[in-house]
Amino acid sequence: ISTGNQVEITGDEFSLRIFYAFLFLVAYSGDRWPFSFVRYDEITDLLESCPKEIYRANSIDKAMMIHYYVAMHLLRDRMNCQIDTTRQFKVALYKACTEESKKSESAFIKKVAKQVPNRS
């Protein structure tokens, strides 16, 4: 192993965030939280305001994966790494229909905005 060599991972920003979330989850196995800028319980609090149609933790592995993804998303956003706005998704994106869902979505967006200072 040479310290002079560097490893570079390239790809679109959305795919990189998912890759890094999986990498951190596998590397840390949920045994410890590797992110110093945000606590696990802060993300739990953030996700509690997420509309139920988007996120409901039915299992510990799903909850851990989402926590790692949200942390990675916030970190990359703070680093000013932006997801290309022209990126096409093959699945329908969320649209709040009920009044309860609209309120939940609004509360969630406000909480996320507080975590990303350069975007507020």
TIVO-2410 file (N, C-alpha, C; in nm, 3 decimals):
# residues 120
REC num residu      c1      c2      c3 atome chaine
REC   1      I   0.085  -0.118   0.000     N      A
REC   1      I   0.000   0.000   0.000    CA      A
REC   1      I   0.089   0.123   0.000     C      A
REC   2      S   0.064   0.209  -0.090     N      A
REC   2      S   0.141   0.332  -0.101    CA      A
REC   2      S   0.057   0.450  -0.055     C      A
REC   3      T   0.116   0.534   0.029     N      A
REC   3      T   0.043   0.652   0.076    CA      A
REC   3      T   0.040   0.761  -0.030     C      A
REC   4      G   0.120   0.745  -0.134     N      A
REC   4      G   0.122   0.844  -0.241    CA      A
REC   4      G   0.008   0.827  -0.339     C      A
REC   5      N  -0.054   0.712  -0.342     N      A
REC   5      N  -0.164   0.686  -0.435    CA      A
REC   5      N  -0.296   0.731  -0.374     C      A
REC   6      Q  -0.385   0.772  -0.458     N      A
REC   6      Q  -0.517   0.814  -0.413    CA      A
REC   6      Q  -0.623   0.730  -0.481     C      A
REC   7      V  -0.732   0.711  -0.411     N      A
REC   7      V  -0.847   0.642  -0.468    CA      A
REC   7      V  -0.952   0.748  -0.497     C      A
REC   8      E  -1.008   0.742  -0.614     N      A
REC   8      E  -1.111   0.838  -0.651    CA      A
REC   8      E  -1.235   0.761  -0.694     C      A
REC   9      I  -1.346   0.799  -0.637     N      A
REC   9      I  -1.474   0.738  -0.674    CA      A
REC   9      I  -1.551   0.843  -0.752     C      A
REC  10      T  -1.593   0.809  -0.873     N      A
REC  10      T  -1.665   0.905  -0.956    CA      A
REC  10      T  -1.803   0.851  -0.989     C      A
REC  11      G  -1.891   0.942  -1.023     N      A
REC  11      G  -2.027   0.907  -1.059    CA      A
REC  11      G  -2.117   1.025  -1.033     C      A
REC  12      D  -2.245   1.007  -1.059     N      A
REC  12      D  -2.337   1.117  -1.032    CA      A
REC  12      D  -2.357   1.127  -0.881     C      A
REC  13      E  -2.390   1.245  -0.834     N      A
REC  13      E  -2.397   1.276  -0.691    CA      A
REC  13      E  -2.496   1.188  -0.616     C      A
REC  14      F  -2.611   1.162  -0.673     N      A
REC  14      F  -2.711   1.079  -0.607    CA      A
REC  14      F  -2.656   0.938  -0.583     C      A
REC  15      S  -2.594   0.880  -0.684     N      A
REC  15      S  -2.536   0.745  -0.671    CA      A
REC  15      S  -2.422   0.743  -0.570     C      A
REC  16      L  -2.341   0.849  -0.567     N      A
REC  16      L  -2.232   0.857  -0.470    CA      A
REC  16      L  -2.286   0.858  -0.327     C      A
REC  17      R  -2.392   0.932  -0.304     N      A
REC  17      R  -2.450   0.938  -0.169    CA      A
REC  17      R  -2.499   0.801  -0.125     C      A
REC  18      I  -2.564   0.730  -0.214     N      A
REC  18      I  -2.612   0.596  -0.180    CA      A
REC  18      I  -2.493   0.502  -0.157     C      A
REC  19      F  -2.393   0.509  -0.243     N      A
REC  19      F  -2.274   0.425  -0.228    CA      A
REC  19      F  -2.207   0.449  -0.093     C      A
REC  20      Y  -2.183   0.576  -0.059     N      A
REC  20      Y  -2.117   0.607   0.067    CA      A
REC  20      Y  -2.202   0.566   0.188     C      A
REC  21      A  -2.332   0.581   0.179     N      A
REC  21      A  -2.419   0.538   0.289    CA      A
REC  21      A  -2.404   0.388   0.313     C      A
REC  22      F  -2.406   0.309   0.205     N      A
REC  22      F  -2.386   0.164   0.219    CA      A
REC  22      F  -2.246   0.132   0.271     C      A
REC  23      L  -2.146   0.201   0.219     N      A
REC  23      L  -2.008   0.179   0.262    CA      A
REC  23      L  -1.993   0.203   0.412     C      A
REC  24      F  -2.046   0.315   0.460     N      A
REC  24      F  -2.036   0.346   0.602    CA      A
REC  24      F  -2.115   0.246   0.686     C      A
REC  25      L  -2.231   0.206   0.639     N      A
REC  25      L  -2.312   0.108   0.712    CA      A
REC  25      L  -2.238  -0.024   0.725     C      A
REC  26      V  -2.179  -0.071   0.617     N      A
REC  26      V  -2.104  -0.197   0.620    CA      A
REC  26      V  -1.978  -0.182   0.705     C      A
REC  27      A  -1.907  -0.071   0.689     N      A
REC  27      A  -1.782  -0.051   0.762    CA      A
REC  27      A  -1.803  -0.038   0.912     C      A
REC  28      Y  -1.910   0.027   0.953     N      A
REC  28      Y  -1.933   0.050   1.095    CA      A
REC  28      Y  -2.038  -0.043   1.156     C      A
REC  29      S  -2.108  -0.117   1.073     N      A
REC  29      S  -2.206  -0.218   1.117    CA      A
REC  29      S  -2.307  -0.166   1.217     C      A
REC  30      G  -2.324  -0.039   1.222     N      A
REC  30      G  -2.416   0.017   1.320    CA      A
REC  30      G  -2.363   0.013   1.462     C      A
REC  31      D  -2.236  -0.031   1.479     N      A
REC  31      D  -2.177  -0.039   1.613    CA      A
REC  31      D  -2.143   0.097   1.670     C      A
REC  32      R  -2.106   0.189   1.583     N      A
REC  32      R  -2.079   0.325   1.630    CA      A
REC  32      R  -2.113   0.423   1.519     C      A
REC  33      W  -2.136   0.544   1.558     N      A
REC  33      W  -2.179   0.649   1.466    CA      A
REC  33      W  -2.056   0.726   1.419     C      A
REC  34      P  -2.023   0.723   1.289     N      A
REC  34      P  -1.898   0.783   1.240    CA      A
REC  34      P  -1.906   0.933   1.208     C      A
REC  35      F  -2.021   0.993   1.223     N      A
REC  35      F  -2.038   1.133   1.182    CA      A
REC  35      F  -2.031   1.225   1.304     C      A
REC  36      S  -1.939   1.321   1.301     N      A
REC  36      S  -1.923   1.411   1.416    CA      A
REC  36      S  -2.012   1.536   1.406     C      A
REC  37      F  -2.059   1.568   1.287     N      A
REC  37      F  -2.135   1.691   1.268    CA      A
REC  37      F  -2.283   1.677   1.302     C      A
REC  38      V  -2.331   1.554   1.316     N      A
REC  38      V  -2.472   1.531   1.348    CA      A
REC  38      V  -2.481   1.402   1.431     C      A
REC  39      R  -2.567   1.406   1.532     N      A
REC  39      R  -2.584   1.288   1.618    CA      A
REC  39      R  -2.695   1.199   1.561     C      A
REC  40      Y  -2.686   1.072   1.593     N      A
REC  40      Y  -2.786   0.974   1.549    CA      A
REC  40      Y  -2.926   1.016   1.594     C      A
REC  41      D  -2.938   1.060   1.719     N      A
REC  41      D  -3.070   1.098   1.771    CA      A
REC  41      D  -3.125   1.224   1.703     C      A
REC  42      E  -3.037   1.309   1.651     N      A
REC  42      E  -3.084   1.426   1.575    CA      A
REC  42      E  -3.151   1.381   1.445     C      A
REC  43      I  -3.094   1.279   1.382     N      A
REC  43      I  -3.154   1.227   1.259    CA      A
REC  43      I  -3.284   1.154   1.292     C      A
REC  44      T  -3.287   1.083   1.404     N      A
REC  44      T  -3.411   1.018   1.448    CA      A
REC  44      T  -3.521   1.122   1.463     C      A
REC  45      D  -3.487   1.234   1.528     N      A
REC  45      D  -3.583   1.343   1.546    CA      A
REC  45      D  -3.628   1.399   1.411     C      A
REC  46      L  -3.535   1.416   1.321     N      A
REC  46      L  -3.566   1.465   1.186    CA      A
REC  46      L  -3.662   1.370   1.115     C      A
REC  47      L  -3.635   1.240   1.122     N      A
REC  47      L  -3.717   1.140   1.053    CA      A
REC  47      L  -3.856   1.125   1.114     C      A
REC  48      E  -3.870   1.159   1.241     N      A
REC  48      E  -4.003   1.151   1.304    CA      A
REC  48      E  -4.101   1.247   1.240     C      A
REC  49      S  -4.050   1.355   1.181     N      A
REC  49      S  -4.139   1.450   1.114    CA      A
REC  49      S  -4.158   1.417   0.966     C      A
REC  50      C  -4.090   1.316   0.918     N      A
REC  50      C  -4.102   1.275   0.778    CA      A
REC  50      C  -4.239   1.213   0.754     C      A
REC  51      P  -4.306   1.247   0.645     N      A
REC  51      P  -4.437   1.188   0.617    CA      A
REC  51      P  -4.432   1.035   0.619     C      A
REC  52      K  -4.533   0.974   0.679     N      A
REC  52      K  -4.538   0.828   0.694    CA      A
REC  52      K  -4.533   0.756   0.560     C      A
REC  53      E  -4.584   0.820   0.455     N      A
REC  53      E  -4.582   0.757   0.323    CA      A
REC  53      E  -4.440   0.743   0.269     C      A
REC  54      I  -4.348   0.824   0.318     N      A
REC  54      I  -4.209   0.820   0.272    CA      A
REC  54      I  -4.125   0.729   0.359     C      A
REC  55      Y  -4.138   0.745   0.490     N      A
REC  55      Y  -4.050   0.669   0.579    CA      A
REC  55      Y  -4.126   0.614   0.699     C      A
REC  56      R  -4.113   0.486   0.716     N      A
REC  56      R  -4.163   0.418   0.836    CA      A
REC  56      R  -4.064   0.305   0.864     C      A
REC  57      A  -3.996   0.314   0.977     N      A
REC  57      A  -3.893   0.215   1.011    CA      A
REC  57      A  -3.958   0.089   1.066     C      A
REC  58      N  -3.972  -0.011   0.981     N      A
REC  58      N  -4.030  -0.138   1.024    CA      A
REC  58      N  -3.923  -0.231   1.079     C      A
REC  59      S  -3.798  -0.204   1.049     N      A
REC  59      S  -3.690  -0.292   1.093    CA      A
REC  59      S  -3.566  -0.211   1.126     C      A
REC  60      I  -3.481  -0.268   1.210     N      A
REC  60      I  -3.360  -0.198   1.252    CA      A
REC  60      I  -3.265  -0.174   1.135     C      A
REC  61      D  -3.256  -0.270   1.042     N      A
REC  61      D  -3.164  -0.252   0.929    CA      A
REC  61      D  -3.210  -0.139   0.838     C      A
REC  62      K  -3.341  -0.126   0.817     N      A
REC  62      K  -3.392  -0.015   0.736    CA      A
REC  62      K  -3.368   0.117   0.807     C      A
REC  63      A  -3.392   0.121   0.936     N      A
REC  63      A  -3.371   0.244   1.013    CA      A
REC  63      A  -3.224   0.286   1.008     C      A
REC  64      M  -3.134   0.190   1.025     N      A
REC  64      M  -2.991   0.223   1.021    CA      A
REC  64      M  -2.951   0.276   0.883     C      A
REC  65      M  -2.998   0.209   0.778     N      A
REC  65      M  -2.963   0.252   0.642    CA      A
REC  65      M  -3.011   0.394   0.616     C      A
REC  66      I  -3.133   0.423   0.655     N      A
REC  66      I  -3.187   0.558   0.633    CA      A
REC  66      I  -3.108   0.661   0.714     C      A
REC  67      H  -3.072   0.628   0.837     N      A
REC  67      H  -2.993   0.720   0.919    CA      A
REC  67      H  -2.858   0.750   0.851     C      A
REC  68      Y  -2.793   0.646   0.802     N      A
REC  68      Y  -2.664   0.667   0.734    CA      A
REC  68      Y  -2.684   0.748   0.606     C      A
REC  69      Y  -2.790   0.720   0.532     N      A
REC  69      Y  -2.813   0.796   0.409    CA      A
REC  69      Y  -2.839   0.943   0.439     C      A
REC  70      V  -2.924   0.971   0.538     N      A
REC  70      V  -2.954   1.110   0.572    CA      A
REC  70      V  -2.827   1.182   0.616     C      A
REC  71      A  -2.746   1.117   0.699     N      A
REC  71      A  -2.620   1.178   0.742    CA      A
REC  71      A  -2.530   1.208   0.622     C      A
REC  72      M  -2.520   1.112   0.531     N      A
REC  72      M  -2.436   1.132   0.412    CA      A
REC  72      M  -2.493   1.243   0.325     C      A
REC  73      H  -2.625   1.247   0.312     N      A
REC  73      H  -2.691   1.351   0.234    CA      A
REC  73      H  -2.659   1.489   0.293     C      A
REC  74      L  -2.672   1.502   0.425     N      A
REC  74      L  -2.644   1.630   0.490    CA      A
REC  74      L  -2.496   1.668   0.475     C      A
REC  75      L  -2.408   1.570   0.491     N      A
REC  75      L  -2.265   1.596   0.479    CA      A
REC  75      L  -2.230   1.644   0.338     C      A
REC  76      R  -2.277   1.573   0.237     N      A
REC  76      R  -2.245   1.610   0.099    CA      A
REC  76      R  -2.307   1.746   0.064     C      A
REC  77      D  -2.425   1.774   0.117     N      A
REC  77      D  -2.488   1.904   0.094    CA      A
REC  77      D  -2.404   2.015   0.157     C      A
REC  78      R  -2.355   1.991   0.278     N      A
REC  78      R  -2.271   2.090   0.346    CA      A
REC  78      R  -2.139   2.112   0.271     C      A
REC  79      M  -2.095   2.011   0.198     N      A
REC  79      M  -1.972   2.022   0.117    CA      A
REC  79      M  -2.001   2.088  -0.018     C      A
REC  80      N  -2.126   2.128  -0.038     N      A
REC  80      N  -2.172   2.191  -0.162    CA      A
REC  80      N  -2.170   2.097  -0.281     C      A
REC  81      C  -2.183   1.969  -0.257     N      A
REC  81      C  -2.195   1.869  -0.364    CA      A
REC  81      C  -2.344   1.857  -0.396     C      A
REC  82      Q  -2.383   1.900  -0.512     N      A
REC  82      Q  -2.525   1.908  -0.547    CA      A
REC  82      Q  -2.568   1.796  -0.640     C      A
REC  83      I  -2.689   1.746  -0.616     N      A
REC  83      I  -2.749   1.648  -0.706    CA      A
REC  83      I  -2.796   1.723  -0.830     C      A
REC  84      D  -2.761   1.673  -0.945     N      A
REC  84      D  -2.799   1.735  -1.072    CA      A
REC  84      D  -2.951   1.746  -1.080     C      A
REC  85      T  -3.001   1.866  -1.099     N      A
REC  85      T  -3.145   1.888  -1.103    CA      A
REC  85      T  -3.210   1.829  -1.227     C      A
REC  86      T  -3.130   1.794  -1.327     N      A
REC  86      T  -3.187   1.734  -1.448    CA      A
REC  86      T  -3.191   1.581  -1.439     C      A
REC  87      R  -3.143   1.525  -1.328     N      A
REC  87      R  -3.141   1.379  -1.312    CA      A
REC  87      R  -3.284   1.326  -1.316     C      A
REC  88      Q  -3.305   1.225  -1.395     N      A
REC  88      Q  -3.438   1.164  -1.409    CA      A
REC  88      Q  -3.449   1.042  -1.318     C      A
REC  89      F  -3.559   1.032  -1.245     N      A
REC  89      F  -3.585   0.917  -1.159    CA      A
REC  89      F  -3.691   0.830  -1.225     C      A
REC  90      K  -3.673   0.700  -1.220     N      A
REC  90      K  -3.765   0.606  -1.285    CA      A
REC  90      K  -3.887   0.573  -1.198     C      A
REC  91      V  -3.890   0.627  -1.077     N      A
REC  91      V  -4.004   0.604  -0.988    CA      A
REC  91      V  -4.070   0.738  -0.959     C      A
REC  92      A  -4.195   0.731  -0.929     N      A
REC  92      A  -4.268   0.855  -0.897    CA      A
REC  92      A  -4.214   0.915  -0.768     C      A
REC  93      L  -4.193   1.046  -0.767     N      A
REC  93      L  -4.150   1.113  -0.646    CA      A
REC  93      L  -4.272   1.146  -0.561     C      A
REC  94      Y  -4.249   1.174  -0.437     N      A
REC  94      Y  -4.357   1.195  -0.340    CA      A
REC  94      Y  -4.435   1.323  -0.367     C      A
REC  95      K  -4.565   1.314  -0.351     N      A
REC  95      K  -4.653   1.431  -0.356    CA      A
REC  95      K  -4.754   1.417  -0.243     C      A
REC  96      A  -4.750   1.510  -0.149     N      A
REC  96      A  -4.842   1.506  -0.035    CA      A
REC  96      A  -4.984   1.532  -0.083     C      A
REC  97      C  -5.076   1.446  -0.041     N      A
REC  97      C  -5.216   1.460  -0.083    CA      A
REC  97      C  -5.307   1.505   0.030     C      A
REC  98      T  -5.293   1.444   0.147     N      A
REC  98      T  -5.380   1.480   0.259    CA      A
REC  98      T  -5.324   1.602   0.332     C      A
REC  99      E  -5.409   1.667   0.408     N      A
REC  99      E  -5.367   1.784   0.486    CA      A
REC  99      E  -5.261   1.743   0.589     C      A
REC 100      E  -5.279   1.627   0.650     N      A
REC 100      E  -5.181   1.577   0.748    CA      A
REC 100      E  -5.045   1.555   0.682     C      A
REC 101      S  -5.046   1.497   0.563     N      A
REC 101      S  -4.921   1.473   0.491    CA      A
REC 101      S  -4.853   1.603   0.450     C      A
REC 102      K  -4.933   1.702   0.411     N      A
REC 102      K  -4.876   1.832   0.372    CA      A
REC 102      K  -4.809   1.900   0.491     C      A
REC 103      K  -4.873   1.892   0.609     N      A
REC 103      K  -4.814   1.950   0.730    CA      A
REC 103      K  -4.687   1.876   0.768     C      A
REC 104      S  -4.692   1.746   0.759     N      A
REC 104      S  -4.576   1.663   0.791    CA      A
REC 104      S  -4.460   1.693   0.696     C      A
REC 105      E  -4.491   1.705   0.568     N      A
REC 105      E  -4.388   1.736   0.468    CA      A
REC 105      E  -4.325   1.872   0.497     C      A
REC 106      S  -4.407   1.971   0.529     N      A
REC 106      S  -4.357   2.104   0.559    CA      A
REC 106      S  -4.266   2.104   0.682     C      A
REC 107      A  -4.307   2.033   0.786     N      A
REC 107      A  -4.225   2.024   0.908    CA      A
REC 107      A  -4.092   1.955   0.879     C      A
REC 108      F  -4.097   1.851   0.799     N      A
REC 108      F  -3.975   1.777   0.762    CA      A
REC 108      F  -3.879   1.866   0.684     C      A
REC 109      I  -3.929   1.939   0.586     N      A
REC 109      I  -3.846   2.028   0.504    CA      A
REC 109      I  -3.780   2.135   0.591     C      A
REC 110      K  -3.854   2.190   0.687     N      A
REC 110      K  -3.797   2.292   0.776    CA      A
REC 110      K  -3.686   2.235   0.862     C      A
REC 111      K  -3.704   2.113   0.911     N      A
REC 111      K  -3.600   2.049   0.993    CA      A
REC 111      K  -3.475   2.019   0.910     C      A
REC 112      V  -3.494   1.973   0.788     N      A
REC 112      V  -3.379   1.945   0.701    CA      A
REC 112      V  -3.305   2.075   0.672     C      A
REC 113      A  -3.377   2.183   0.645     N      A
REC 113      A  -3.315   2.312   0.614    CA      A
REC 113      A  -3.227   2.361   0.728     C      A
REC 114      K  -3.266   2.333   0.852     N      A
REC 114      K  -3.184   2.374   0.967    CA      A
REC 114      K  -3.052   2.298   0.972     C      A
REC 115      Q  -3.051   2.177   0.917     N      A
REC 115      Q  -2.930   2.095   0.919    CA      A
REC 115      Q  -2.833   2.131   0.806     C      A
REC 116      V  -2.880   2.206   0.708     N      A
REC 116      V  -2.796   2.242   0.594    CA      A
REC 116      V  -2.785   2.395   0.589     C      A
REC 117      P  -2.692   2.451   0.666     N      A
REC 117      P  -2.685   2.596   0.681    CA      A
REC 117      P  -2.666   2.674   0.551     C      A
REC 118      N  -2.589   2.622   0.457     N      A
REC 118      N  -2.564   2.697   0.334    CA      A
REC 118      N  -2.680   2.693   0.237     C      A
REC 119      R  -2.786   2.620   0.271     N      A
REC 119      R  -2.903   2.611   0.183    CA      A
REC 119      R  -3.025   2.678   0.243     C      A
REC 120      S  -3.019   2.720   0.368     N      A
REC 120      S  -3.136   2.777   0.437    CA      A
REC 120      S  -3.170   2.914   0.385     C      A
***
